[in-house]
Amino acid sequence: MQDVWNGFVEHVVNAPWVDIGVAIVIFFLFLLFRKIFTQYIFKLIVKLSRKTPTDVFTQLLLSFERPFHWLWVIVGTYLAFTYLPYPITNHPFVQHTYVSFLIALVGWGLYRFSSQNATFLQRLAQKTDLDEDSMLIPFVSKVLRFMVIALTIVSIIGEWGIQIGAFIAGLGLGGLAFALAAQETVANFFGGIVIITERPFKKGDWIQTPTVEGTVEDITFRSTKVRTFADALEVVPNATISKEPITNWSEMSMRRVFFTLGVRHRTSRGQLEHCLEDIRQLLRSHDGIVSHNFLVYFDKFTDNSYELYIYYFTKTTVWAEWFAIKEEVNLELMSILENAGVTIAAPIRVLEHNDAPQADAEQELHERKPYKNTNPMPSDGVAKDMDAATGEGDGGGDGQ
Protein backbone atom coordinates (compact mmCIF):
# COMPACT_ATOMS: atom_id res chain seq x y z
CA MET A 1 0.00 0.00 0.00
CA GLN A 2 2.86 2.34 0.81
CA ASP A 3 4.46 1.65 -2.58
CA VAL A 4 1.21 2.52 -4.41
CA TRP A 5 0.88 5.81 -2.53
CA ASN A 6 4.51 6.72 -3.20
CA GLY A 7 4.02 5.99 -6.91
CA PHE A 8 0.93 8.21 -7.05
CA VAL A 9 2.73 11.10 -5.32
CA GLU A 10 5.70 10.79 -7.65
CA HIS A 11 3.42 10.80 -10.69
CA VAL A 12 1.62 13.93 -9.49
CA VAL A 13 4.89 15.74 -8.70
CA ASN A 14 6.42 14.88 -12.05
CA ALA A 15 3.30 15.72 -14.06
CA PRO A 16 3.72 18.46 -16.73
CA TRP A 17 1.71 21.05 -14.80
CA VAL A 18 2.89 23.81 -17.06
CA ASP A 19 1.45 22.13 -20.14
CA ILE A 20 -1.79 21.34 -18.30
CA GLY A 21 -2.06 24.96 -17.20
CA VAL A 22 -1.50 26.17 -20.75
CA ALA A 23 -4.24 23.82 -22.01
CA ILE A 24 -6.66 25.19 -19.43
CA VAL A 25 -5.76 28.75 -20.40
CA ILE A 26 -6.38 27.94 -24.06
CA PHE A 27 -9.83 26.58 -23.23
CA PHE A 28 -10.84 29.66 -21.22
CA LEU A 29 -9.43 31.97 -23.88
CA PHE A 30 -11.75 30.35 -26.41
CA LEU A 31 -14.67 30.85 -24.02
CA LEU A 32 -13.70 34.53 -23.80
CA PHE A 33 -13.37 34.80 -27.57
CA ARG A 34 -16.78 33.20 -27.95
CA LYS A 35 -18.36 35.88 -25.80
CA ILE A 36 -16.56 38.66 -27.68
CA PHE A 37 -17.40 37.13 -31.04
CA THR A 38 -21.10 36.62 -30.33
CA GLN A 39 -21.65 40.02 -28.72
CA TYR A 40 -19.64 42.21 -31.08
CA ILE A 41 -18.15 40.58 -34.17
CA PHE A 42 -21.15 38.39 -35.04
CA LYS A 43 -23.58 41.29 -34.60
CA LEU A 44 -21.38 43.44 -36.84
CA ILE A 45 -21.35 40.76 -39.53
CA VAL A 46 -25.14 40.41 -39.34
CA LYS A 47 -25.52 44.19 -39.57
CA LEU A 48 -23.36 44.28 -42.69
CA SER A 49 -25.23 41.36 -44.22
CA ARG A 50 -28.51 43.27 -43.94
CA LYS A 51 -27.19 45.74 -46.51
CA THR A 52 -26.98 43.01 -49.15
CA PRO A 53 -29.77 42.75 -51.78
CA THR A 54 -31.06 39.48 -50.32
CA ASP A 55 -31.93 38.43 -46.78
CA VAL A 56 -30.94 34.80 -47.31
CA PHE A 57 -27.37 35.30 -46.06
CA THR A 58 -28.59 37.20 -43.02
CA GLN A 59 -31.05 34.49 -42.12
CA LEU A 60 -28.38 31.84 -42.67
CA LEU A 61 -26.12 33.64 -40.18
CA LEU A 62 -28.91 33.95 -37.64
CA SER A 63 -29.73 30.27 -38.05
CA PHE A 64 -26.14 29.31 -37.21
CA GLU A 65 -25.85 31.75 -34.28
CA ARG A 66 -26.36 29.12 -31.56
CA PRO A 67 -24.26 26.45 -33.34
CA PHE A 68 -21.48 29.08 -33.49
CA HIS A 69 -21.61 29.35 -29.69
CA TRP A 70 -20.92 25.66 -29.32
CA LEU A 71 -18.35 25.64 -32.11
CA TRP A 72 -16.02 27.78 -29.98
CA VAL A 73 -16.37 25.31 -27.10
CA ILE A 74 -15.64 22.30 -29.30
CA VAL A 75 -12.64 23.91 -31.02
CA GLY A 76 -11.32 25.19 -27.67
CA THR A 77 -11.46 21.75 -26.04
CA TYR A 78 -9.85 20.12 -29.07
CA LEU A 79 -6.92 22.55 -29.11
CA ALA A 80 -6.55 22.27 -25.34
CA PHE A 81 -6.36 18.47 -25.58
CA THR A 82 -3.90 18.76 -28.46
CA TYR A 83 -1.49 20.87 -26.34
CA LEU A 84 -1.44 18.26 -23.59
CA PRO A 85 1.56 15.89 -23.61
CA TYR A 86 -0.88 12.97 -23.78
CA PRO A 87 -1.89 11.87 -27.33
CA ILE A 88 -5.60 12.07 -26.61
CA THR A 89 -6.64 13.64 -29.90
CA ASN A 90 -4.85 10.94 -31.89
CA HIS A 91 -7.22 8.30 -30.65
CA PRO A 92 -9.78 7.34 -33.37
CA PHE A 93 -12.66 7.46 -30.89
CA VAL A 94 -11.88 11.08 -29.97
CA GLN A 95 -11.48 12.08 -33.63
CA HIS A 96 -14.78 10.49 -34.63
CA THR A 97 -16.48 12.15 -31.66
CA TYR A 98 -15.31 15.64 -32.62
CA VAL A 99 -16.23 15.18 -36.29
CA SER A 100 -19.67 13.95 -35.21
CA PHE A 101 -20.09 17.07 -33.10
CA LEU A 102 -19.21 19.27 -36.08
CA ILE A 103 -21.68 17.42 -38.33
CA ALA A 104 -24.37 17.81 -35.68
CA LEU A 105 -23.70 21.58 -35.49
CA VAL A 106 -24.06 21.92 -39.26
CA GLY A 107 -27.27 19.91 -39.17
CA TRP A 108 -28.56 22.05 -36.31
CA GLY A 109 -27.95 25.23 -38.28
CA LEU A 110 -29.61 23.87 -41.42
CA TYR A 111 -32.55 22.66 -39.33
CA ARG A 112 -33.06 26.18 -38.00
CA PHE A 113 -32.59 27.65 -41.47
CA SER A 114 -35.33 25.45 -42.95
CA SER A 115 -38.03 26.79 -40.63
CA GLN A 116 -41.35 27.91 -42.16
CA ASN A 117 -40.27 31.54 -41.68
CA ALA A 118 -37.23 31.09 -43.91
CA THR A 119 -36.74 33.76 -46.55
CA PHE A 120 -36.53 31.35 -49.49
CA LEU A 121 -39.77 29.70 -48.41
CA GLN A 122 -41.49 33.07 -48.11
CA ARG A 123 -40.33 33.91 -51.62
CA LEU A 124 -41.73 30.59 -52.80
CA ALA A 125 -45.06 31.57 -51.26
CA GLN A 126 -44.97 34.94 -53.04
CA LYS A 127 -44.18 33.41 -56.41
CA THR A 128 -46.99 30.87 -56.08
CA ASP A 129 -49.47 33.47 -54.76
CA LEU A 130 -50.06 31.62 -51.52
CA ASP A 131 -51.89 33.33 -48.68
CA GLU A 132 -50.65 33.36 -45.11
CA ASP A 133 -52.96 30.53 -44.07
CA SER A 134 -51.71 28.12 -46.73
CA MET A 135 -50.28 24.87 -45.40
CA LEU A 136 -47.79 24.45 -48.26
CA ILE A 137 -44.98 26.38 -46.56
CA PRO A 138 -45.25 24.53 -43.20
CA PHE A 139 -45.43 21.23 -45.08
CA VAL A 140 -42.34 21.99 -47.20
CA SER A 141 -40.56 23.14 -44.04
CA LYS A 142 -41.32 19.85 -42.32
CA VAL A 143 -40.09 17.89 -45.34
CA LEU A 144 -36.82 19.87 -45.43
CA ARG A 145 -36.28 19.47 -41.71
CA PHE A 146 -36.90 15.74 -41.98
CA MET A 147 -34.31 15.54 -44.78
CA VAL A 148 -31.79 17.55 -42.73
CA ILE A 149 -32.23 15.24 -39.73
CA ALA A 150 -31.95 12.13 -41.92
CA LEU A 151 -28.80 13.38 -43.69
CA THR A 152 -27.23 14.40 -40.39
CA ILE A 153 -27.84 10.99 -38.85
CA VAL A 154 -26.57 9.20 -41.96
CA SER A 155 -23.43 11.37 -42.03
CA ILE A 156 -22.67 10.71 -38.37
CA ILE A 157 -23.21 6.98 -38.82
CA GLY A 158 -20.96 7.04 -41.88
CA GLU A 159 -18.27 8.86 -39.89
CA TRP A 160 -18.16 5.95 -37.47
CA GLY A 161 -17.62 3.54 -40.37
CA ILE A 162 -21.02 1.85 -40.23
CA GLN A 163 -22.12 0.72 -43.70
CA ILE A 164 -25.83 1.48 -43.88
CA GLY A 165 -26.26 -0.07 -47.33
CA ALA A 166 -24.83 -3.39 -46.21
CA PHE A 167 -26.98 -3.27 -43.09
CA ILE A 168 -30.17 -2.70 -45.09
CA ALA A 169 -29.21 -5.39 -47.62
CA GLY A 170 -28.62 -7.81 -44.79
CA LEU A 171 -32.16 -7.36 -43.52
CA GLY A 172 -33.43 -9.64 -46.31
CA LEU A 173 -37.02 -10.61 -45.73
CA GLY A 174 -37.16 -8.23 -42.79
CA GLY A 175 -36.56 -5.35 -45.19
CA LEU A 176 -39.33 -6.58 -47.46
CA ALA A 177 -41.70 -6.82 -44.51
CA PHE A 178 -40.76 -3.30 -43.45
CA ALA A 179 -41.44 -2.02 -46.96
CA LEU A 180 -44.86 -3.66 -47.01
CA ALA A 181 -45.69 -2.26 -43.57
CA ALA A 182 -44.68 1.21 -44.74
CA GLN A 183 -47.15 1.22 -47.63
CA GLU A 184 -49.78 3.00 -45.57
CA THR A 185 -47.27 5.59 -44.41
CA VAL A 186 -46.18 6.23 -48.00
CA ALA A 187 -49.82 6.49 -49.09
CA ASN A 188 -50.50 9.04 -46.34
CA PHE A 189 -47.41 11.02 -47.32
CA PHE A 190 -48.44 11.27 -50.97
CA GLY A 191 -51.99 11.98 -49.87
CA GLY A 192 -50.63 14.97 -47.96
CA ILE A 193 -48.78 16.11 -51.09
CA VAL A 194 -52.04 15.90 -53.07
CA ILE A 195 -53.83 18.00 -50.45
CA ILE A 196 -51.05 20.58 -50.40
CA THR A 197 -50.71 20.91 -54.17
CA GLU A 198 -54.42 20.93 -55.04
CA ARG A 199 -55.26 23.13 -52.04
CA PRO A 200 -58.90 22.08 -51.50
CA PHE A 201 -58.67 23.76 -48.10
CA LYS A 202 -56.27 25.70 -45.95
CA LYS A 203 -55.62 26.14 -42.27
CA GLY A 204 -58.65 27.55 -40.48
CA ASP A 205 -61.18 26.44 -43.13
CA TRP A 206 -64.45 24.75 -42.25
CA ILE A 207 -64.59 21.52 -44.25
CA GLN A 208 -66.98 18.60 -44.45
CA THR A 209 -66.21 15.10 -45.72
CA PRO A 210 -67.92 11.72 -45.24
CA THR A 211 -65.37 11.12 -42.46
CA VAL A 212 -65.09 14.41 -40.58
CA GLU A 213 -66.48 17.92 -40.31
CA GLY A 214 -64.81 20.83 -38.56
CA THR A 215 -62.02 23.41 -38.76
CA VAL A 216 -58.62 22.45 -40.20
CA GLU A 217 -55.82 22.99 -37.69
CA ASP A 218 -52.76 21.37 -39.26
CA ILE A 219 -51.46 18.85 -41.80
CA THR A 220 -48.50 16.55 -41.18
CA PHE A 221 -46.76 13.81 -43.12
CA ARG A 222 -49.34 11.27 -42.02
CA SER A 223 -52.59 13.03 -41.22
CA THR A 224 -54.74 16.14 -41.19
CA LYS A 225 -55.91 17.50 -37.84
CA VAL A 226 -59.48 18.79 -37.74
CA ARG A 227 -61.14 20.47 -34.77
CA THR A 228 -64.78 19.35 -34.71
CA PHE A 229 -67.66 21.55 -33.55
CA ALA A 230 -67.77 19.50 -30.34
CA ASP A 231 -64.23 20.90 -29.70
CA ALA A 232 -62.67 17.47 -30.18
CA LEU A 233 -59.50 17.06 -32.23
CA GLU A 234 -59.94 14.42 -34.94
CA VAL A 235 -56.88 13.11 -36.79
CA VAL A 236 -57.70 11.79 -40.28
CA PRO A 237 -55.09 9.94 -42.40
CA ASN A 238 -54.14 11.90 -45.51
CA ALA A 239 -54.73 8.85 -47.71
CA THR A 240 -58.35 8.82 -46.52
CA ILE A 241 -59.19 12.49 -46.76
CA SER A 242 -57.49 12.91 -50.15
CA LYS A 243 -59.81 10.27 -51.69
CA GLU A 244 -63.05 11.69 -50.30
CA PRO A 245 -65.27 14.45 -51.65
CA ILE A 246 -64.47 17.61 -49.70
CA THR A 247 -66.93 20.44 -49.14
CA ASN A 248 -65.16 23.65 -48.14
CA TRP A 249 -67.82 25.79 -46.52
CA SER A 250 -65.32 28.59 -45.84
CA GLU A 251 -65.08 29.26 -49.57
CA MET A 252 -68.64 30.54 -49.62
CA SER A 253 -68.82 34.18 -50.72
CA MET A 254 -72.29 34.38 -49.16
CA ARG A 255 -74.43 32.08 -47.05
CA ARG A 256 -77.90 30.83 -47.92
CA VAL A 257 -81.10 30.94 -45.89
CA PHE A 258 -84.33 29.41 -47.17
CA PHE A 259 -87.57 28.21 -45.61
CA THR A 260 -91.33 28.09 -46.16
CA LEU A 261 -93.76 30.08 -44.06
CA GLY A 262 -97.36 28.90 -43.76
CA VAL A 263 -100.16 31.41 -43.09
CA ARG A 264 -103.77 30.60 -42.27
CA HIS A 265 -106.42 30.19 -44.96
CA ARG A 266 -108.42 33.10 -43.57
CA THR A 267 -105.71 35.42 -44.98
CA SER A 268 -107.13 37.51 -47.83
CA ARG A 269 -105.43 38.12 -51.16
CA GLY A 270 -104.80 41.74 -50.27
CA GLN A 271 -103.17 40.82 -46.98
CA LEU A 272 -101.01 38.21 -48.71
CA GLU A 273 -99.82 40.60 -51.43
CA HIS A 274 -99.09 43.28 -48.83
CA CYS A 275 -97.01 40.83 -46.74
CA LEU A 276 -95.07 39.61 -49.77
CA GLU A 277 -94.17 43.14 -50.82
CA ASP A 278 -93.10 44.12 -47.27
CA ILE A 279 -90.91 41.02 -46.98
CA ARG A 280 -89.26 41.81 -50.33
CA GLN A 281 -88.62 45.36 -49.17
CA LEU A 282 -87.13 44.05 -45.92
CA LEU A 283 -84.66 41.78 -47.72
CA ARG A 284 -83.86 44.49 -50.25
CA SER A 285 -82.96 47.08 -47.60
CA HIS A 286 -81.23 44.93 -44.97
CA ASP A 287 -77.50 45.72 -44.71
CA GLY A 288 -76.51 42.12 -44.01
CA ILE A 289 -78.37 40.56 -46.94
CA VAL A 290 -77.37 40.33 -50.61
CA SER A 291 -80.04 42.65 -52.02
CA HIS A 292 -79.94 41.43 -55.64
CA ASN A 293 -80.31 37.73 -54.93
CA PHE A 294 -83.45 36.77 -53.04
CA LEU A 295 -86.81 35.11 -53.73
CA VAL A 296 -90.11 35.77 -51.97
CA TYR A 297 -93.18 34.13 -53.54
CA PHE A 298 -96.57 32.64 -52.73
CA ASP A 299 -95.56 29.05 -53.39
CA LYS A 300 -98.49 26.67 -52.98
CA PHE A 301 -101.72 25.70 -51.27
CA THR A 302 -101.71 23.05 -48.56
CA ASP A 303 -104.48 21.52 -46.49
CA ASN A 304 -104.05 23.94 -43.63
CA SER A 305 -102.08 26.96 -44.97
CA TYR A 306 -100.86 29.12 -47.80
CA GLU A 307 -97.12 28.47 -48.20
CA LEU A 308 -94.77 31.43 -48.72
CA TYR A 309 -91.29 30.57 -50.02
CA ILE A 310 -88.48 32.82 -48.72
CA TYR A 311 -84.94 32.47 -50.07
CA TYR A 312 -82.01 34.85 -49.53
CA PHE A 313 -78.26 35.07 -48.88
CA THR A 314 -76.36 36.78 -46.09
CA LYS A 315 -73.21 38.72 -46.88
CA THR A 316 -71.35 37.11 -44.00
CA THR A 317 -70.39 33.44 -43.91
CA VAL A 318 -69.50 33.43 -40.20
CA TRP A 319 -71.82 31.08 -38.38
CA ALA A 320 -72.66 33.33 -35.40
CA GLU A 321 -73.16 36.41 -37.59
CA TRP A 322 -75.32 34.36 -39.98
CA PHE A 323 -77.55 33.34 -37.08
CA ALA A 324 -77.79 36.95 -35.86
CA ILE A 325 -79.01 38.12 -39.28
CA LYS A 326 -81.51 35.26 -39.45
CA GLU A 327 -82.82 36.30 -36.06
CA GLU A 328 -83.22 39.92 -37.15
CA VAL A 329 -85.09 38.91 -40.29
CA ASN A 330 -87.34 36.49 -38.42
CA LEU A 331 -88.31 39.13 -35.88
CA GLU A 332 -89.08 41.59 -38.69
CA LEU A 333 -91.19 38.92 -40.40
CA MET A 334 -93.21 38.57 -37.23
CA SER A 335 -93.81 42.33 -37.17
CA ILE A 336 -94.85 42.35 -40.83
CA LEU A 337 -97.37 39.57 -40.28
CA GLU A 338 -98.73 41.15 -37.10
CA ASN A 339 -99.16 44.55 -38.77
CA ALA A 340 -101.03 42.91 -41.65
CA GLY A 341 -103.24 40.89 -39.30
CA VAL A 342 -101.93 37.61 -40.68
CA THR A 343 -101.55 34.54 -38.45
CA ILE A 344 -99.07 31.74 -38.94
CA ALA A 345 -100.82 28.41 -39.47
CA ALA A 346 -100.47 25.75 -36.82
CA PRO A 347 -100.09 22.08 -37.86
CA ILE A 348 -103.23 19.95 -37.87
CA ARG A 349 -103.40 16.27 -36.90
CA VAL A 350 -106.46 14.09 -37.56
CA LEU A 351 -107.11 10.91 -35.57
CA GLU A 352 -109.55 8.29 -36.94
CA HIS A 353 -111.66 6.23 -34.46
CA ASN A 354 -114.63 4.97 -36.48
CA ASP A 355 -115.12 1.70 -34.56
CA ALA A 356 -114.17 2.77 -31.03
CA PRO A 357 -116.77 4.03 -28.57
CA GLN A 358 -116.92 7.80 -28.26
CA ALA A 359 -115.62 7.82 -24.66
CA ASP A 360 -112.57 5.72 -25.61
CA ALA A 361 -111.86 8.01 -28.57
CA GLU A 362 -112.04 11.08 -26.35
CA GLN A 363 -109.69 9.49 -23.81
CA GLU A 364 -107.11 8.51 -26.45
CA LEU A 365 -107.29 11.94 -28.04
CA HIS A 366 -106.78 13.56 -24.66
CA GLU A 367 -103.66 11.44 -24.05
CA ARG A 368 -102.12 12.08 -27.46
CA LYS A 369 -102.84 15.80 -27.88
CA PRO A 370 -100.15 18.32 -26.85
CA TYR A 371 -102.80 20.62 -25.35
CA LYS A 372 -106.27 20.27 -23.92
CA ASN A 373 -109.28 20.26 -26.27
CA THR A 374 -112.46 21.57 -24.59
CA ASN A 375 -114.69 21.28 -27.68
CA PRO A 376 -117.04 18.28 -27.96
CA MET A 377 -116.10 15.28 -30.05
CA PRO A 378 -117.58 15.16 -33.53
CA SER A 379 -120.29 12.52 -33.89
CA ASP A 380 -118.44 10.62 -36.63
CA GLY A 381 -115.47 9.89 -34.33
CA VAL A 382 -113.04 12.19 -36.16
CA ALA A 383 -111.07 14.42 -33.75
CA LYS A 384 -109.72 17.72 -35.06
CA ASP A 385 -106.88 19.52 -33.26
CA MET A 386 -107.59 23.13 -32.49
CA ASP A 387 -105.34 26.15 -32.79
CA ALA A 388 -103.38 26.47 -29.55
CA ALA A 389 -103.37 30.24 -29.58
CA THR A 390 -106.95 31.11 -30.62
CA GLY A 391 -108.88 27.97 -29.78
CA GLU A 392 -110.34 28.01 -33.31
CA GLY A 393 -109.93 25.09 -35.70
CA ASP A 394 -109.04 25.22 -39.36
CA GLY A 395 -111.81 22.73 -40.00
CA GLY A 396 -109.46 20.44 -41.90
CA GLY A 397 -109.03 22.95 -44.70
CA ASP A 398 -112.53 24.41 -44.91
CA GLY A 399 -111.30 27.75 -46.22
CA GLN A 400 -111.75 29.79 -43.07
Salt bridges, closest charged atoms under 4 A:
GLU159 OE2 - HIS96 ND1 2.82
ASP205 OD1 - LYS202 NZ 3.48
GLU217 OE2 - ARG227 NE 2.88
ASP218 OD2 - LYS142 NZ 3.18
GLU251 OE2 - LYS202 NZ 3.46
GLU273 OE2 - ARG269 NE 2.93
GLU277 OE1 - ARG280 NH1 3.89
ASP278 OD2 - HIS274 NE2 2.95
GLU328 OE1 - HIS286 NE2 2.87
GLU364 OE1 - HIS353 ND1 3.54
GLU364 OE2 - ARG368 NH1 3.59
ASP385 OD2 - ARG349 NE 3.38
ASP387 OD2 - ARG264 NH1 2.96
GLU392 OE1 - ARG266 NH2 2.73
ASP394 OD1 - ARG264 NH2 3.24
